[in-house]
Amino acid sequence: MAPVPPGIRLFVSFDRDQWYKALTFILTFLLYTSFHLSRKPISIVKSELHKNCSSVSELATMTSSSSSSSDSQQASPPSLHTDMDCSWKPFDKSNYKQLLGAMDYSFLCAYAVGMYLSGIIGERLPIRLYLTVGMLTSGLFTCLFGLGYVYNIHSLGFYIFVQVANGLVQTTGWPSVVTCISNWFGKGRRGLIMGLWNSHTSVGNILGSLIAGYWVSSNWGLSFIVPGLLIAAMGIVCFFFLIERECSLLIGWWATICYDTELLLPRDSVRVPVQPVVVVKNDSEPSAISFMGALRIPGVIEFSLCLLFAKLVSYTFLFWLPLYITKAAHLDAKKAGDLSTLFDVGGIVGGILAGVISDKLGKRATTCAVMLLLAAPTLYGFSMISEFGLGPTIGMLLVCGGLVNGPYALITTAVSADLGTHKSLKGNARALSTVTAIIDGTGSVGAALGPLLAGLLSAGGWDQVFYMLMTADFLALLVSENYQQHKHQCQHQRKLSIVSTELKLL
């Protein structure tokens, strides 16, 4: 008898739950990768919206001089491009940094406001349908921004409207995917699993940079249209394949329909037809937690504020790093976009390391505090070393990416999942989406402020931007330390109360 191939042996060694966990892990990873992929183009296209027109003029002057010397009998060449002709209106003015910062701010401010509502809505609607609609509409608005190039639209109001609308619909993504992945994976090794899974943020940024960079110099409209079509396509995949939890609940007006995955993929060889089991909803079923109830969970406010400052730093890099590299290293838009992906590569490693270390120590806040403590001087080092050539810049980009995105990734995934299933909830699983939305929504306030402040401060020099980033890291460290001290005090008081109770019994 021929031996069973090792691949088939590996295939059948997994049970039903493991296959569904793998499907959920991969699918939610790809879904949120497409979200970040569609956000990245704006940072790549910025250097094309406002070009360094002096270099364009010099190139045109050299070309016209050589042309006239070779053939003096030809007609004089057309007039050179001016600053107004070189850049894309309305970003051709001297205040272009403020205008670009306003576009970032409009998206991120809408995202921050919408996130608080998104978690509450998502807790009460079928996640699969909610996420599908959000991805389709996000694809629509991302494509609309690119159509501004196709139809030669130069209205600032149009681009800000698209950014605001896209920011609102993109809030459907994060609470939904975190809830799904947490429903399938328990607390065991959550830091490692979430660290690996959260690399979708950096993978999406890398792919978005490469896709946008491919067309940025020739047709920047496609830098938005292609990612928009990709996220819309992933929305269709979500509709057909996403399973929210092992027992997927679709709450209607009168009943709860429970699709048991045992019917979808039975353990034995007998295939049972898929049949919905209708269970009448009873009053004892836990209801979704309120906004104020979620705020009362210990650690939600502290980690929300910590994420506010951590995300301020991360999103400033996300939106302004390619432009900074263009100005500091004198590279074109495509090369700067490609180089900026190294920050996200470092972020992947940093997120995984943060998860592994926090699992080993059992202390999420301590892990965040140490990485934030190291991040502040590293940011200062990057601002200095980036002027000394490509090699040192690459090294510092990797280190900065790991230290900046490590705490950010840990708080938005493992910490949010831990707090959403906190023991004070007494087993109520319908708080995860709301808690995740509160933490990420507060973080998004920082994400909105960071690029806006960067746009304002960069007018006075890039050094001021880096001082702002270091200050934000220091404030995040203070909040994290304050939470640790409060937690230790509570644990000490709890031990004293237990000891006093035991002494009374004696």
N, C-alpha and C positions, 0 to 999 in steps of 0.2 A: 504494500500500500504506500502510495506517495505521501511524503510528509506535508503537513499543512504549512503553507508559506508563512514566514514570520510576520508579514504585514497583516494577514488575515487573523493570525493568532492574537496580535495586538488589538485588532479591531474588535474582536469578540470578547476581549478580557474586560471591557468596560460595561458596567451595568446601565440600566435605563437612566437613573438619576445623573450619572456622570456624563452621559451623552447630552442630556438637556442642559446641564450646567455648562458644558463646553459650547453648546450652541448659543446659550445666552451670553456667555463671556465674549465669544467672537463677534456675535451680531451687535451687541451694544457697543463693543469696541469700534466696529466699523461705522456704526451710526453716529457716534460722537466725533469720530475722526472727520466725518464729512461736515459736521458743524464747524469745527475749527478750520478745516480746509477752506470753507467759504468766507471765514472772517479775515484770513491772512492777506488776500490780494490788495487791500487798501494800503497796507504798509509798503508793499512792493511798488505800487503805482505812484505813490507820493512823489518820488524823485522824477517821474515822467510828467506829472501834472505841473511841476515847476522845475524846469531844467536849469542847468548851469549855462546860461545863454552866452556868457563870454567865451566859453570854449567853442561853442557852436559858431560864433562869429569869427573866431580866429581860424577855425577850420575852413570856413567859407572864404575868408580872406586869402588864405594860402592857395586854395583851389582856384580862385578867380585870378590870382597873380600868375600862377603857372599857365593858366589857360590863355591869358592875354599876351604873355611873352611868347608863347608858341605860335599864336595866330593873331597878330595885331590887326589884321584886316576884318576880323569878325566884329559884330556889334558888341557893345559893352554888356557885361553880364548883368542880370537883374540885381536889384538892390538886396543887400544882406538882410537876414532876419533880425528884427529888433527884439528887445525883451518881451514886447507885447505879442509878437508873432511866435516866439520860441516856445512859450509855456501855454498850458491849456487854461483859457479863461473860465472862471474868474480867479484862478490861482496864479495869475501872472503879476499881481501887485506885490509891493514890498512887504505887505502884511500876510504873505502866503502861509507862514508858519501858524499864525493865529487862525486862519481859515481852515487849514488842515486839522489843527487841534480842535476846532469847533465841530468838524465832521466826526472825529473820534468821540468827542464828548456827547454829541447827539445820540450816537449809537449806544454808547456805554451807559448814559444816563437813562435812556429808555429801557435798556436791559436791566439796570438795577431796580427801577421802579416796577417793571413787569415781573421780575423774579419773585417779589413778595406775593404777588397775586397768583403767579403760576403754580407755586407749590400747593396753595390752598385749592385751586381749581383741579390740579392734577390728582389730588387725594380723593376727589369725588367723581372723577370720570375714568373710563377705561383708558389705561395708559397707552395701549397700542394705537387706538384711534387718535388720542390727543397728540401723541408724538408724530403720527403720520401727517396730520393736518399741519402741524408746526413745521415739519421738514418741507412739505410741498410749498407752503407760503414763503418760507425762507428762501427756497430756490427761486421763486418768482421775483422777490425783491432784489436778490443778488444779481440776477440776470438784468433787472431794470437798470441797475447802476451801470453795467456794461453797455446797455443800449444807449446810454447818454453819449458814448463815443460814436456809436453807429449813426445816430440821428443828430449828431453835432449839437448837443444840448449844453449850454453854458450858464444855466441858472443855478446859483448856489442853493436856492430854495428847493429845487428838484432833488439835488443830491442829499441835502439834510433830511428831507421827507423820506427818502428811500432808506437812509440810515436809521431813522427813528422807527419806521415800520419794521425793518429787519431786526432791530434790537428787541422789539416787543415779541415778535414771533419766535426768535431764537431762545427765549426763556423757557419754551416748552421742553427743551432738550435735557438739561442737566438734572432737574428733579426726577424726570422720568427714567433716565438710564441708571441713575444711582439707586432708585427704588427697585428697579428690576434686578440689578446685580446683587443687591443686598437681600432680596427675597430668596435668591437661590444659594447664596453663600453665607454661612454662619460666621460667628466671631472668631473661630479657629483660623489662625494664620491670615486674618483679614488684612493686616498691613502689607504682607507680601503680595497677596492676590490683588488688592486695590492698587498697590504700587505698580505692578505689571500692567494692570488694566488701564490705569490713568495715563500710561504712556501714549494713549490715543491723542491726548492734547498736543504733545510734541510731534507725533507722527503726522497729525493733521496740519500743524504749522509748517512742517518740512515739505509735505506734499503741496500745500497751498503756495509756499514760496517757489517751489520748482515749477508748478503749473503756471502761476502768474508771471514768473520771470521769463518763461519761454516766449510769451507774447508781449511782454511789457513794452519793448522798444518798437515793435512793428505794429501792433494793434492791441492797445491795452484794454479795449472793450472785451476781448476774448479772455482776458485775465479774470474777469468776473463771470462771464457767461458760462464758461466751462465748469468752474466750481458750482455755479448755480444749478446746472443740469445734473451734476453728480449728486448733490444733496437731495434734489427732487427724486432722482432714481433710487437713492437709499431709502427715501420715505416710502416708496412703493414696496421695496423689499421688507421694510418694517411692518407694513400692513399685512403681508402674506405670511410672515415667519415669526414675529416676536410673540413669545409666551411670557406673560407678566410674572407668574409664579406657578408653583407646582399645581396648585388648585386655582386656576385663573378665574377671578370673580368679575362678572359684568353686572353691576348693580343697576337695576331698572326701577320703575315705579312700584312694582308689585312683588317682585321676587328676585332671588339671587340665582343666576345660572352658573353652575360649577362644572367646568370641563376638566375631568380628571385625566392627567397625563398618562395614567395607566391604560386608558382606552386608546390613546394615541400611539403609544409604544409599549406594548405589554412585555413582561419579562420572558414569557415562554414563547413558543413558536406559533401559538394560536393568535390570529389577528381578530380582534373584536371590533365591530363597527363603531365609529364615533357616535355617541349618543349623549346629548346634554342631560344632566340630572338636575331637575328643578327643585330647589329647596326654598321654602317660604322663609323670608327674613324675619327673625324674631327680635324682640326688644333687648335681649341680653347681648346682642352682637355689639362690640365696641364701635363707637362712632369716631369719625375723623377728629383729630385734635384741633383746637382753636389756635389762632395766632398767638394770643396771650398765654395760652397753656404751653405752647412750644417754647416761648421765651422763659418760662419758669423752670425749664429743665436745666439742672446744674451744668454749667460750661457752655451753654449755647451763646450767651451774650459775649463771654470772654473770647471764645474762639472766633466769633463773628468779627469782633474788633481786630483780633490778630490777623485774620484773613484780609480785612480791609487794607491794612498796611502792606501785607505780603503781596496781595494782588495788585496794589498800586505799582509796586516795583516790576512785577512780572509783565503787566500789560503795557507799561511804559516801554519796556524792551520790545514787546510784541509789535507795537505800532511805530516806534521811532528808531529802532536799531538799524534797519536798512538805510534810512536816510542819514543817520549818524555815520555809518561806515562809508557812505558815498562822499560825505563832506570831509571826514577825517582821513580816510585812506585814498581818496580821489579815484574811486572805482565807479564803473558805470552801474546802472540800476540792476542789471541781471547778475553781475558778479557780487554786488553787495547783498542781493537777495539770497544768492547761494551761500555766501559766507555766514549770513545771519542764521542759517539752519543749524550751525554748530551750537548755538545757544540752546536750541531745542534738543539736540543730541545729548548735551550735558544734562538737560532737564529730565530726560528719560532715565538716565543712570541715577540722578539725584532722587527722583521719586521712588525708584525701586529700593535704593539704599535706605531712605527714610522709613519705608514700610518694614523692611527687614529688621532694622535696628529697633524700631518701636515695638515690634513683635517680641524680640529677644528681651528688651528691658521692661516691656509692659508699661511704658511711659511715653505717651504720644506728645504731651506738652514739653517734656524735657528734650526730646528729639528735635522738636521745632525750635526750641530756644537755642540749642547748640548750633544748629545750622544757620539761624538768623544772626547769631553772634559772629560767626565766621563770614557771613555774607557781606556785612557792612565794609570791612577793610578790603575785601576782595573787589567790591565795586569801585573803591577808590583806586586800587591797583590797576583795574581795567582802564580807567580814564587816563592813567599815566602811561601804561605800557602800550596802549593802542597806537601811540604815536611812533613806536620804535620798529615798525615793520609788520609783515604778515604773520610770521611765525609766532611771536609772543601774543599777538592778537588772537590767533586760533586757540592757543592754550588757555588764555584767560576767558575766552568765550565759553569753553567747555566747563571750566571751574565755576564761573558765575552762573551758568545755566543750572548746574547741579545744586548749588547752595541756594539760589533764589527759588527755583521751582520745587525743590524738595519739600519744604514746609507747606507751600501752596498746595501741592498734590496731596500731602498727608491730611491736611485739614478738610479739603473738599471731598475726600473719599472716605478713608477709614474713620476719621474723627466724626464726620457727619453721620456715617452709618452707626457708629457706637452710640452717639447721642440720640439718634432716631429710634434706637431700641434700648434706651436707658432703663435701668431697673425701676426708676420712679414711675414709669408708664405702666407697670404691672402687666406686661405682656401685650399691650395695645400696639399692634404693628402698623396702625394707620396714622403714624406721626412722622414717618421717615421722609416723605416728600416735602412736608411743611418745614421740618427742621433743616433739611438740605437747602430748601429755597431761602430760608432766613439767613443761613450762614453764607451761601453763595451770593444772595442779594446784597447783603452788607459788604461782602468782598467786592462786589461789582461797583459799589459807590467809590471805593478806592480805585478800581479799574477805570472809572470815568474821570476821576480827579487827576490821576497820574498823567495820561497823555495830554490833558488840557493844560496842566501846570508845565509839562515839558514844552508844549508849544509856546507858552508865555515866557518861560525862563530861558529857552534856547536863543531868544533874540539877544540876550545879554551874554551869551557864551555857553558852551556845553558843560563847563565846569559847574555852573549853577544847577543844571539838571542832575548831575551826579551827587551833589550835596543834598539835594532834595530826596534822592533815592536812598542815600545812607541814613538820613533822618527818619524816613519811613521804616527802614529795617530796624533801627534802634527803638522806635515806638512799638513795633510789633514784638520785639524782645521784651520790653517792659510789660506789655499786656500778658504775654505768656508767663513771665515770672510771677506776676501778681496772681494769676490763676493757680499756679503751683503752690504758692504760699497759702492761699485760701483753702486749697484742697488738703494740704498737710494739716492745717489748723482744724478742719472739720474731722479728719481722720483721728487726730489726737483727742479731740473732744469726745468722739464716739468711743474710743478706747477707755477714756476716763469714766464715761457713763457706764460702760460694761463692767469695769472694775468696781465701781461704787455699788452697782446692783448686786454683784457677787458678794461683796462684803456685807451688805445688808441681809442677804440670805443666810450668811454664816452667823 
